[in-house]
């Protein structure tokens, strides 16, 4: 079966489009998306659809990115297809949001596609994901520690997104473009191993295929199909459990604890995820650890307890029910002070005094007091900022494995949302050095190389 036949077969198999549909095609200029656009353009009359192209410049590659945009625009002009484009500084967005460059690019790109879809009142958004992308995604999810949902990989159809090349190999796409003499752009970053997906594609997968499993891709696709089948059963059982366990209202979800406790563990996690999705519209940023916290709260907390969750949600235990809803409490005071070292200052908004002074390392006596922080002065500064938390705050908790969002740190430490602005954030040179009374940043800890120690003390005023 040639690529054109496979393209049409996949569209029919998954009922991707119907006559009269407006379809947005996401085109980067690379081989996959150009091939997808070419096929849609060739068969658009047969399919009875209207085409539009959306191209986003992620600003990763300077002039090369600008040339990609011009290339796609020219292609659309030659094929008489409406063209929409935009530019977003994804590197800056990734740094601000704490996302990886890949995840940040995907989030921004898909949001742009949705905006174009709304603008032209389209029904579908088509992307050029191929069979290799599907296989790589499954492996990436496995290495990241996925649940069953991650083993599905890239779905052929998800909401308004369609992937007509999902059953076509990358090599066949490139061969087809060569045969048809269709030009495309090469993104040089795809040839480096700096990004996780590239590293898998260029290094790990070839080793697995060569040494361990020649049919590795086929094995992953089979795993995906088996998982889809089993998940269909789990979803069916979850729907049955919902009937007696969960009551949905416009602004809250009520869970019957007695019925909840009767459920299998797998169903419990699906019930709480479904509740979060109902209230928030999706489960992005609601990770397995958050589901574990919520299940544990439902099973073990006393009446009257409350839990703060991501996505501005809260849970309250009332006798035999759990009520999940949007949080409605006050976030607390805002404050911002500068403290020169040595010195002392009163933070009247939260009723504490902050004192900072310097001592030689040999004079320091270590005591177990959460309200005292000891830092390497040479790595900090003589001017400190004491403030409330900000969205996007990140630091490297002492003893941790890496950077963590402050929001996630508070969730893990079970700090109620209403109390989070009462925790003073101590900052130096744009970095959080101490989450007051809780944890210092690992980068500024006292080590064997430390000569001078900065001591910061918190006391009630």
C-alpha angles and dihedrals in degrees: 000000000000124000095260092054091047091050092054092041092053092049090052095041093056096031089236100167139012132203112287096025121141109222126198111207114203106219124184095171093251124124098266098051094039090052090049092051092047091052093047090048092049094050102029094108091047090050093042095228139136118232132215129173127220120193126180124196104214091191093230096124109033113214092008090061090050090051090051089056092049091048093053092044091053091048090053092047091052092048095041095240123145110251128211123183142170141174126230127178094233096172089059092044091050091051093048096045097040091235125137114258089252095050093043091051092049094049094049093043095051091047089054091050090052091050091053090046090055092044094057095030092240125175101210142032115206123202130187099239111148137195093273091053088053092052093045091050092054091051092046090052092049092052091048092053103257131187122229093285091063091057090067090072117192112355120221090228126020120166105310095340119102130186110197093175095052091111095046124092119236092237091056091052092053091046091051093051090051092050092048092044092233115160123224140171127255118221105212091204088067088065095057127080095223092105125065097237093046091051091053093047097044102034118013103038095049089052092049092048094046101043108023118013123013090187094048095134092051090050091053092049090051089050089052093052093048090049092051090054094049093044090054088060092046091050090050091052091046090055090051091050092049091062093069101021110044133047117192123210130174095263104014145037121218119205120198103224096203093054091041092057090055092061128097114257092249091055093047091059092048092050094054092045089051090051092052091047090051092054099039105028094240142023098238110142090013097113132186091263090057090050089050091052091050095047090048090049092052093048102041115019122103124244113283094031121136133202128197116218137186120274091046093287130142135192125211124191113220112178105285098001141063117216116205117192145140111291111255104178128111114272091220135242127329121223142162125187136170117221121193115211119266096034150094132234138181118231098203095181091068100023101245139119121222119206125185129185141155129243135174110258094243091060094055118108113198114226129172099247119138090202094062124073125191117199138174100262094203089061095048128045143251090248120065132189119216112195146140120268122284129209110268095024112159134179141163107252115220109265093010128125097243146317120339133189110251088230091058091045090055091048092050091048090047095236107167113243092237090059100046096090087053090066107090115228113213112206134183127182091351094307129108105240098174136015092212115252092358122059140346123221112264092226092065101043122128111264138174088274094055116114103172126033126212110212119199120188130191121204134170111257 
